[in-house]
Amino acid sequence: MKVILYCLNFKPEIVATGKYNGELADYLFKKGNNIRVITAPKYYPEWKSDKNKYFKDRDSPYKIYRCPLYIPKLPNGIKRIWHLISFSITSLPILLLQLTWEPNLIILVVPTLFCAPNILLFKLLSSKKVTTILHIQDFELDAAFNLGILKGKQIKYFFSKVENWIYRKFDYISTISNGMLKRLTSKGLIKNTMLFTNWVDINLIKPKDLEDKKTNKYRNKLQISSETVIIQYSGTMNKKQGFSFLLPIIKSYNNREDILWLFGGEGPTKNEIIKSTKNLSNIIFLPLQRNEDMNDWLNAGDIHIIPQDEEVEDLVFPSKLLAILASGRPIVSNTSSESELGRFIEDAGIRVDPRDKDGFINAFEVTMNNHKEIVDGV
């Protein structure tokens, strides 16, 4: 089968949709499909690119077309919109060049929905029937309005109407969680919708014994005692995580020598978090870690945190959860019991209500006490 994967983010990006899009393309190729990818140069989550221009990847067994785009240094409302629109414009001619190739299937990954009209035009011009799938990793428009990145009732009404019209033009729509699937239903979309979750390789990420703390790569490199409890955050740092909730909690543990906050990742709000915690003695920030180090990285943490702004519940689903679950480490998250994330956390960690700071602190204390009892018993 001839398949076009049309996506904003792609490998070698190692977080969020870029990681999954790359692995999906590899999987489809290994299954014997003829794959072509239309995407942007690597830019996320640093929001910068060393090669922001048209080019084709040379070291891939299938064709990967890279299209330039506008990359804002400080992505906010209007800049984010232009960022997404720019990719839809620059990628359109590359997509239309595939008309002579006559693909059987086009998969568009959201973000970004702004590329959807390109596919509708492609279908109109195509001499051969092409099946289209819209795969939603992120309800980007809903999240943008809920977080205040975009504002205005009339603008929201207009975008929602256009969004709904576009959805109905695709043959199939898939998304990554049951909560997000219900969101599609609430938009009146019932037929031809399906669940297609993200994944984790449990052969690469697996639990390690407590004895391994003494030889853990990150504890040794950062000179962290095996007795110190590491509270770890991994992944992208942006408004969706709602770090404003977490910052007072972090500050309340200042000067606790038995606790270390370890943040690994990049994103628009990283510098803000660093500035807000610059006077704290027990916090370390690292960049994104390599995939080959991910097992050691996740097992370095004694407690993993997944903060989430309540305004984006069931509009996104944190993919980091799957890797943390595979590592077997405890999780604490502030999310409602009705959300998809909340239901997962209640089965696999400690869930507290979105604004319950005292509950979050109590969850730490309970988890740390349990951890200490286990360590003392080893």
N, C-alpha and C positions, 0 to 999 in steps of 0.2 A: 504493500500500500504506500502511496505517496502522501506524506504528511508534512504540513507546515506548522511549526510551533512558533507562534507570534507572541512575544513577551517583552516587557520592558527590561526585566532583570534576568541575568543568566550567569552560569559559571564563567570565570572563577570566583564570583561573589560567593561567600561561604555562609551567609546568613539569609534568613527570610526566603522570599520567593525565588531569588537567584539560585540558591542551592537546590531547591526542589525542581525548578525548571530544567536545570542542567542534568539532574539525575533522571528526570522523566524522558528527556531526549535520548540519553544514553540507553535507557531501558528499551524504548521503542526501536532504537537502532539495532540493539542486540537481538531483538525479536524478529529481525529481518525486514523491517520497514525502511523505506527510502525517506530519510529525514532531511528537512531544511529548516533552519532556525533564523528568524528575523528578530533582532534584539538591539539593545544599545551597548556601547562600550562599558566596561566595568567602571562604576562610579559610586556604588552604594556599599556600606553606609557612611563612607567618608565624605560623600557629596563633592567629589572631584575626580577627574579622569586624566590620565597621562596621554590618552590617544583618542580625543573626542572628534572623530572624523569617520567617513565611510571607509570600511575595509572588510576583508574576509579573513577569518581565522585560518591559519595555514597548518596548524597542528591538530586538526580534528578529522576524524574519519567521515564526517558528514559536513555539509555546507552550513556555515554560520555567517550570516550577513550582519555586520555592525553598522548602526545608523547614528549619526551625531544627534545631540539634543542639548537644550539649554539646561545647565546645571547651576542652580542658585547656591551661593555660599551660605546664605541663611534662609532656608526654605520656609516661607510663610504662606498665607492664603493665596494671593494672586500669583506669587512666584511659583508655587506648586502647580497651579493650574497651567501656567505657561510652560513649565517643565514637562507636564504630561502632553499638552497639545503639541509642543515642539517635536516630540518623538512620533506622534501620529502623522505629522506633516512630512518629516524626513524619511519615515519608513514607508510611506505610501508608494513612491515610485519603485522601491525594491519589491514590495508586495505585488504590484501590477506586472512587474517583469516575470513573475512566476506564472502568468496566464498561459504562456506557451508550454510550460512544464505540466500543466493540467493535474494539479493535486486532487486526491480523493477526499482529503480531510484537512481542515484548518482548525487548530486549537488556539483560541485567544485567551490569555491569562490576564485576569484583572487583579492588580492594576496593570494596564490602564484601560478603562472603558472608552476613552477617547479614540482608541484605535478601531472600535467596533464599526463606525461608518465606512472605514476602509474595506473591511471584509464584506459589508453589504454591497459596496460598489464592485468588489471583485466578483461576487456571485452574479451580479447583474451583467457583467461583461464576459463572464466565463461561458465558453461554448459547451462545457461539460458540467454535469451536476457535481457539486462539491458539498460535502456534509460539513456543518460548522458546529463547534462546541465552544461555549463560553464557560471557562473555569474560573470561579471566583475565589481568590485567596483572601480578599479584603473588600468589604463594602466601602470603597474609598469615598464615595460621595456622602453617604450617611455619616460616616465617621468624621469627615471634614466639617459638616454642619454641627454635629453633636459636640465636637471639641472647640467650636468657635473659629476654626480656620476659615470657613466660609460662613457668611451671615446674610440674612434677609429672607423673609417669608416668600416673597415673590420669586426670588432666585431659586430657593429651595423647591418651590412648586414647579417651576419650569424644568429644573434638572430632573426631578422625580418623574415627570411626564415623559421626558426624552428617554430617561433610563428605562422605564417600563416598556416603552415602544421598542427600544433596541433589544431588550431581553426577548421579546416575542418574535423577533426576526431570526433568532438562532434555532437550530434544530434541537440542540440539547443544552442544558445548563447544569453544571456540577459545582459543588462547593465542599468545604473541608470539614464541616462539623454539622451535627444535627441541629444545633441552635441557628446556624447560618442557613440551613435548609428550611427551617421554620420561617426565617426572615423572608426567604423567597416566596413562601406560601402566603405570608402577610401582604406581599406585593401583588397577590392574585395569580402567581405562577404555580401551577400544580402539575400540569402535564410535562413530561420530558425533562424533569429535574432529577438529579441523582446525587448521592453522597460519594465523594472521592477524597478520602482523607490523605493527609500527609503521612510520612513514615519515618522509621529510624532503623538503622542496621544494628541489630542486637549482637552481631558478631564483632562489631567495632567498639560499641559502647556497652559495658557490662559492669555489674557491681564488683568492688574490690574489698578485701578484708580490711578490718581496722588496722591490722599489723602493717599493711601497705602504706599507712600514713607516714611511717618513718622513712620510707624510700620514695615518697611521691615527688615527682619532678618539680612541681611548683612550690611545695613546702620547702624543699631543699634550696631551690634557686632563690626564693624570697626570704630564706632563713626564718621560717615559721615553725615554731615548736609543734610537735604532734599533740601537745596538750591544749593548744590554742584552738578555740572553736571558730571556724571560718564560716561566715555568713556570706553567701556568694550570689551575685547577679551576673547573668550571661546574656549577651545579645545586644540588639539595637536599643539606643536610648533616645526616645522621642516623647511627644506629648501623650501618646497612647498609653504609656506606662504609668502616668500620673505620679511622677517622682515627688511632687510637692507634698503628697501624703507621707512619703517615706522619709523625707529629710529630717523632720523633727524627731523621728524614732531613732535614726542614725545618730543624731547629736546627743540624744539621751544616754547613749552608751559610750560617750567620749571618755577617754582615760581608762577604759576597762582593758587591762592587759591580757585578759583571758579570752577576749573577743577581737576578731579582725574582720572588717568588711572588705570583701574582695570583688571589685567590679571589672568585668572584661567585656569590652565592646566599643562601639562607636555610635555616633548619631548626633542629631542637631542639638540635643539638650545636654550632651556630655560635659561641655565646658561650663555650663551653668551649674551642674552638680559639683564639678571640681571646685569652682569658686565658692560655692555654698559650704563646702566641707574642708576648705583649705587649712583651717585651724584645728582640725581633728587629728589625733595622734594614731588612730587605729583604723585607717582606711587606705586602700591601695587601688589605683586604677591601672589597668592594662589594656592594650589594644585587643582586637579580635584575635582569637587563637586559631592556629592551623587545624584543619580536620584531623590530621594524623596525631595531634596532641589532645584531641577532644576527650578521650577516655581519662587520661591523667588529669586534665583540667576539671572535668565535672566531678571526679572522685576526690579532688582536693577540697571541695566544699563539704562541710558537715551539715549545713542547712542551706537549701536553695530558696530564693525568693522570686515570686512572679507577681510584681505589682501591676495593677491594671486600672486605668481610669474607668469608672462605672459608665461613662457616656459611650464607651465603645463595646460594651458587653454584647456578645453574639453578632458583632459587626466584623470582628477579627477573632482569630484563635491563635494563641501564642505557640508557635511550632517548637519553641525551646522545651515545652512541657514533655514532649515525647522523649527527647534525649535525656532529660533529668530523670524521668521514670525508668529509662533503661539503665541509668547509673545506680539506681536503688537508693538514692539519697532522699532525706526528708524534704518536704516542700511546704512553704507557707505562702498563702496568697490572699489578697483582699478582693473578694468578688462575691456577688450575690449567689445565694443557693439556687436561684432559678436559671443562672447562666450555665452554658455548656462547660466552661472552665470550672465553675463552682461545683458542679456534679462530679467532675473528675477529681478535684482536690479533696472533696469530702471522702472519697474512696481511697485516696493515695497520699494524703497529707493533712494539713490543718488549714481550714478555710475560716476567714473572719469577714465580717461585713465590710463593704467598701470604705467606709469612713471610720472604722473602729480602731483607732490607734492603740488604745489600751488592750484590746483583744489581740492585736498584732504583737505587741510586746509580751503579753502573756503566752502567746503561741511560741515565741522564741524561748521563753523561760522553761516552758514545759518540754520543748524539744531538746534544749541544752541539758536539762536535768536527766532526761532519758538517755541522752548521749553519754553523759558522765557516768551514769550507772553501768552502761554497757562497757565503756572503756575500763572502768575500775574492775569489772568482772573478767576482763580478758587476761 
